[in-house]
Amino acid sequence: MGRQAGVVLYVFAMVTVVVGVDVLFFRHRFWERLMVNVGIVLVFAAFYLRFLKRA
């Protein structure tokens, strides 16, 4: 149960960052917002795969 809770918190943190950046910087710019959101998700995925994933 602890691992699942950690993953849920990690996904919640990612969603919070994406929504925060959208609201603060890219409210009315669709393509810029989309590119930044994809970049944020890729950074979170790379960090997860590098440091948090257990084999």
Secondary structure, DSSP 8 states (H G I E B T S, - for coil): -HHHHHHHHHHHHHHHHHHHHHHHH-TT-HHHHHHHHHHHHHHHHHHIIIII---
